[in-house]
Amino acid sequence: MSCTAAPPAADCRPAGRRSERRRHLALAVIATGMFMVVLDTTIVNLALPAIRADFAAPVSALTWVVDAYTLSFAALIMLGGAASDRLGARTVYLAGLALFVGASGACAMATGTGALITARFAQGMGAALFLPASLALVRQTFEDPQGRARAVAAWALIASVGAALGPLAGGMLVDALGWRSVFLINLPFGLAALLSSIVFIEGRRGDGSRAFDAAGQLASAVALAATCFVAVELPERGLGAVEVWAPALLALAAAAAFVMAERRAAQPMVPLAWFGDRTFAAMTGVAVLLNLSFYGMLFALSIHLQDARHLSARAAGQALLPMAISLTAGNALSHRLSGRIPPQRLMVGALSAAALAVLLAASALTAGAALPWVHAGLMLMGLGNAASVAPMLSSALEQVPAGQAGIASGLLNAMRQTGSLLGVALAGAAVALARDADSALWTVAAVSSAAYASAALLTWHGARPRDPARPG
């Protein structure tokens, strides 16, 4: 780390075991924030039936409980990335983490779905600030490209533990302490992360000369918000309702305004030139499809296991545990294979396996097969999904300048959260419109499988190494 990257007391400390240990401690602390984001995303799904019973909430309200968080996360994460580069990744990380912890307490105290959805929106705002800052801190802390690739894989591995614990912890907490406990659990983790971050994380100063792209930020937020509203409300209101087609037109207009704003901005929020790089463009598409598939299935499975199979929240969490464990195993596999297998080959194989696994799991569940058959499909799905995340992130980040890592990580995570938003909205629509629970699950599984297969094709055709003899 350069002398300008750390506080004065540690500026010119010789590299050695102590500095290496400090880098790894910083990585562990940084990943704790991502751990909570993923934990909160998966743990809430098991609480949905209990929230529905407590507040007499319709399916659309349950969808908003999940998507309010994802919406603000996706809409503001680019602001988090830009703020990280402008104000400093460490500063933004701490501010976002504090907001996330406070909003988690507000979720636990909610007295109705309106208050809960509002607090979930605030949670997403906090996550949108500290998540891109965390990935920027990883890049700043590990300057060697090979070490950075391993650090990104380790970051994803630690974070995946949150996804692994989410379903099981959610089921156990809901059965034992009620649905509010799934938000209260963030408080001890968050406070520990805040204190540890102050001690162990050293961040570079931000580039205050970078302009803030207000027009691009506003246009992107409006486009995502309108798209989410249409996806969630369409099943109940119908395509002919003004509450549906008017936001749809607004989303299209905002998307067009975003492209125009980015082309004219001197320092755009999203440098559109990045999409001229075939690998970066392909990886952003894969980011959307990965989360669309996984979180759509998780939403549908969490409801199906409790409504159709009549499992308790704890039993449903246990049924999803093999999939959750395979997320950690997939990240560990990706971490171990980093540098040994080309990222493209690893991703194509993992995504193809996930596409088949989704159909296997849905077939076993709807046929009333024993849970081990269901577990086999869910484990393969989780393994394939998780093994693709780290190579997707590292492949994309290698295509952008180091000084814009915050913007790039914000964009990648915005794409992932947009995928989550659309996946949950589509799954909620399937649950609301299907004639029975089995047909709803099959609909969601078909969409998820198609998305995984599309991601594999996009990786194969879009991220292949260029032939040096061919013109760029």
N, C-alpha and C positions, 0 to 999 in steps of 0.2 A: 504493500500500500504506500502511496506517495506521502511525502511529508505534509501535503496540504489536505490529506484525506482524514486526518485525525486531530483531536484536541492538542494544544501545545505541549502538554505533558508527555504525550506519546508520539509526537511528530516523527522524530528520527530514531525511534527504537530499532535496534538491529533485528533483522529477520532471524527467527530461530524457533525453537520449540514453544517458547512462551507466546510469540505472536501467532503461531499456527494454532495453538490451543485456543487462543482468544478468538480467532476467526471461526473455529468450529463452535465455540460457545455462542458467538453472535448468530451463526446459522441456526442453531437450535432455538434461540430466543425468537428470531425472525419467523421461523416456521411455526411457532406457537400461535401467532396471530392467524396464519392461514389455517391452522388446525381448528381454531374456533369457527372460522367462516364455514368450513366444510362440515364440521360437527353440527352447526346450527342449521345448515341446509338439509341434512339427512335426519336429524333427530326430530324435527318438527313434524315430518310426515307421519310418524307413528302416533302423534298427539291429535291428528285431525279428527278422527271419530269422537274422541273425548271432547274436543272443542265444539264439534257439531252438537253433541248431546247437551253440553252446558249452556250454549247460547242459542239452541234451536236454529242453527245456521244452515242455509242451503249450500249445495255443492259450489255455486259460484263464489260464495263468501269464503269457503275453504280454499278455493283456488287463489283468491286474493290474499289470504293469509300467507301463502307461499310466494305468490308473484309480487306482492308489494315490496318485499325484501329484494327479490331478484330485479324488479323494475328499477328501483332507485340505485341499486348496485350497478346495473348495466348502464343506466342513463348518466351516472355521475362518475363512473370509473375513469373515463378519459380526463375529466377534471382532476381526479386524483393523480393520474399519471403526469399531467402538465404541472400541477402544483408541486409534485415530487421533484421534477427537474428544475423548477423555478425557485422554490423555497428551501429545498433540501429534503432528501428522502427520509432522514431520521425525524425531522420536525413533523412532517406530514404523517408518518407512521404513528407517532405518539398521539397526535391529535385525533386521528381516525380511530385508534384503539380506544381512547377515552370515550368518544361518542358511542362506539359500539357497546361498550360495557354499560354505559348509562341507559341506552335504549333497551338493552336486555332486561334491566330492572323494570322499565316501564311496561314491557311486554308481560312480565309476570304479574303486574298489578292491574292489567286491563280489566274493565268491567263489562265489556261488550266487544262485538266483532269490529266495530268502528274504531274503538280505541286500540285494539290489538293490531289492526291493519296499519294504523297511523304509526304506532311504535315500531312495527316491522319495517316500515318505510325508513324511519330514522336509523334503524339497525343497518339497513342496506347502505345508507349514506356513510356511516362510519366505515363499513367494510370497503366501500368504493375508494376511500382515502387511503387506508393502510395496506390494502392488498397490492396495488401496483408499486407502492413505496417499498414493500417487503422484497419484491423481486428485483427492484433497482438496487436495494441494499446488498442483495446477494451478488449481483454483478459487480458492484463497487468493491465488495470485500474480497472476492476471488478474481484476480486480474488475469491469471493464466487461463487460456481458452479451455484446455482439457480439465483443469481443476474446476472451472466455472460450470462446465457441462455436468460434472459429477455433483457439484453443489446444487445445481438446479434439480437433478434427479433426487438428491437427498432431501431437498426442500419439498418436492412432491411426495416423497416417501413418508416424511414426518406428517405432512398435511393429510395424507391418505388415512392415517390412523384415526383422524376425526371421522372420516367417512365409515371406517370399519366399526368404530364404537357407536356411531349415531343410532342405527336401528336398534341394537341391543340395549344401549343405555336409555334410549327413548322409551322403549317398551317397559323396561324395568321401572323407570322413574314415573311414568304415567300410571302404572298399576299400583305403585307403592305410595306416591306422593301427589299424584294429580298432574294435569298437563302443564301447570304453571312452573313446575320444577324443571322442565326442559329449557326454560329461559334463565332460571336462577343459577343453573350450573355454569353459565358463562361468567358469573361474577368472580369466583375464586381464580379461574383460569386467566381472566382478563386482568385482574389486579396483579397477579404474579407476573404476567407478561409485561405490564407497564413498568413495574419496579425493576425487572431484569433488563429491560430494554435501556433504561437510563444508565445502568451500570456497564453493560457489555457492548452496546451497539455504538460504533463510531461512524458518522456519516459525513460526506463531503458537503461543502456549502453549495447551495443552489445557484443556478445561473440567473440572477435577477434581471439580466438584460432581455430575457425571453419575453415576448409579448403574450398576453392572455387572449386567446381566440374566443371572445364572448359569443360571436355570431355562430360559430361552429358548434360550441357547447350547447347553446340554446336550441339550435336546429336539431341536433342529434337527440337531445333529451325529449323534445316534443315528438319526434318520429318514433322513438321507442315507446313512449307513454301511450301514444295513440294506437300503435300496433298491439300493445298488450291489452288495451281496453277492448279493441275489436275482437281479439282472440278469446278473451274471457267471456264477454257479453253476447257474442254471436249465437251460441246455442240457445239461450233463453229468449233473446229479443228477435232473432231472425234477420236475414240479410236485408229485408226491405225497411227495417226500422231506421229512422233518422239517427238514432243513437249509435248505429253501427256504420252506415255508409258515410256519414259526415266525418267521424274520426278516421275512417279509411282514407278518405280524400286528404284529410289533414296530414296523415302519415306520409302519403306520397309527396305532397307539397313540401313538407319539412325535409324529407330525404333529398329532394331536388335542391332545396335551399342550402342544405349541408354541403353538397358537392360544389355548388357555386361559391359558397363562402370559403371552402378550403382551397379552391383554385385561385381566389383573389387575395387570400391572406398572405402577408409577408412571412409570418411564422405560423403556419396552420397547426391546428390541434392534431390533425392526422395528415402527415405528408403523403399526398396521393401518389407521389413518385414511388413510394415503397411497393405499391401494388404492381408496378412494372417488373418487380422481381418475382419470377414464377414460384419460387419456393415460399416466399413470404405470403403471397396471395393464396397459395394452396393451403398453407397452415392456418390462415385465418378462417378459411372455409371449414377445415377439419375441426377447428375449435368450436364452431357453432354446432356441427353435426354430432360431435361427441357428447356434449351436454344435453342436446335435444333428446338423444336416444336414452341416455342414462337416467336423467331426472324425470322424463316422461314415464318410463317404466317404473321407477321407484314410487312415484305418486300413485300409479294404477295398482301396483302390487300391495302397497300399504293399505289401501282401501279394500282390495279384493280379498286379501287374507283375513281381514276382520269381518267383512260383510258376507262374503260367499263361503269361506271356510269356517267362519264363526270362531276364529282364534281370538284370544285376549291380546291386549297390546304387547304384553310380555312375550307370549307365544309367537306373535307375528314378528317381533324383533328377533327372536331366536331363529325363526324360519329364514330371515334375511341375513343372519350372521355369516353363513358361508360366503355369500356374495360380498359382504363387507370385508371379511378376512382376505378374500382374493384381491380386493383393491390394494391392500398393503403388499400382498405377494407380488402383484403386477408391477407396482412401483419398485419393489426390491429387485425384481427381475430386470426391469429397465435400467436400474442403477448399476447392476452387475454387468449387464451387456453393453453399457455405454462405452464406445470406442472399439468394441469387438465386432459388432454387427452394424452395418449401415442403418441409420435411423429409418430410411424409407422401407427397407425390407422388414425391419421389426414392426413398423406400424401397419404395413399391408397385411402381414400375417395375423397380428393381434386384432385388427379391425374386422377381418374376414371371419375369424373365430367368433367374435362378439356377435356378428350378424346372424350366424347359425345358432348361437347359444340362446338368443332372445326367443327364437321360435321354439326351441327345445323346452325352455322353461314354461312358456305359455301353453304348449301342448300338454306337458305333464300336469300343470295346474288345472286346466279345463277338463282333462280326462279323469281327474280324481286320482291320479297316480300317487304313490307313496312319496313322502317328502324328499327322500334321497335322490329321486329322479329330478325333482324340482331344484334341489341343491346343486346338482351337477350342471344344469343349465345356467343357474345364477352365478356359480363360481366361474364358469368359463366366460360369461359376460363381463363380470367384474375384472377378471384377469386381462382380457383383451382391451377393455376400456382404459384401465390404469396403466398398462404397459405402453400406451400410445401418448400419454400426457407429457411426460418429460421430454421425449424426443421431439414432439411437436413444438413445445416451448423453446427448447434450445436451438432447434433448426431455424425458427423464426427470428430469435434474438440475435443469432449470428449474422443476420442480413442487415442489421441497422447499426448506426454509430453508437459507441458506448455512451456518449453524452445524451442520447435520446432513449436510453433504456427504459426510463419511467413512462414515456409516452407509448413506446412499443408494448411494454407489459400491460399498460392500461388498455390499449386497443385489443390485445389478445384476450385479456380477461373480460373485456366488454363483450367480445364475440362469444365467449363461453357462457356468460350470463344471459346474453340474448338467446342462446340455444336453450338454456335452462328455462327461461321465461316461456318460450314457444313450446317446449316439450311439455311443461306442466299445463299450459293453457290448452293444448291439444288433448292431453290426457283427461283434463277436467271436462272438456266438451264430449269426449267419448263416453265418460262415465255418466254424464247427464243425459245423453241422447240414446244410448244403447238400450236395447230391449231387456237385456239381463247382464249380470256381472261378467259372465264368460265372454260374451260378444264384445263387451267393452275392453276386456283384457286383450283379446285377439286383435282388435283394431289398433290399440296402442303398440302391441308387439310387432305388428306388420309395419307400422310407421317407423318404429325404432330399428328394426332389422334393415329396412330400406335405407335409413340414414347412415347406419354403420357401413353398409355396402358402398354407399355413395362416397363416404369418407375414404374407404380403401381405394376406390378408383381415382379419387382426387389426389390422393397421396402418390399413387403409382404414376399417373400421367402428369401431375403438376410439380412433383418434387424430385423427379429424376435428375441426377447430375447432368449438366450440359456437356456436350461434346466440345472440347476446346477448339476443334477444327471448324466448328460451325459458328457463324456470326451470332452475337448476342441478340 
